[in-house]
Amino acid sequence: MNAVQGEWRKIPVPEYLIFSNLKSIITDFNSTLPTEYHLITDERWIY
């Protein structure tokens, strides 16, 4: 079992997949907060 666990960790994960999951997590987190406390997830709002 440990050999199998070690092998899957070596598989590269595409960056777009990591960022997509991160944005999804932040979006879910934002939904629990009032609007003024939302984390910025859209680059249009970064100055």
N, C-alpha and C positions, 0 to 999 in steps of 0.2 A: 504493500500500500504506500509506503513512504517513497519508493522509487517512482510510482505513478504521480504522486504529489509534486515531487521535484521536477519531473519532466514538463508538466503543464505550465509551471512558472517560467520556463525558458522560452515559451512561445511569445514572440513579440506581439504587442497589442497596438493597432494603428492609433495615432494621436486623435484622429477625428472621433473614434469610438470613446476614448477617454473623456474628451471635452464634451461630447454629446451627453454622456452619462452625468458628468459634473453639472452641466447646465440643467439637466432634468432634476437633479437633486436640489440645486439652488432654487429652481422654479417651485418645486414642492415646498421647500422651506419658506419661500416668500409668501406662499398662499396662507401661511399661518400668522403672518405679521401685518400690522397696519401699513398702508401704502408708503408713508414717510420713512419706514425702516427697511424697505425692500433692498436687497443686494442688487447691484447693477449687473445685468446679464446681457445687455445690448450695447455694443460698442458705439452706437449713435450718441449715447448719453455720457461718454467719457470725454472730458475736455483736456 
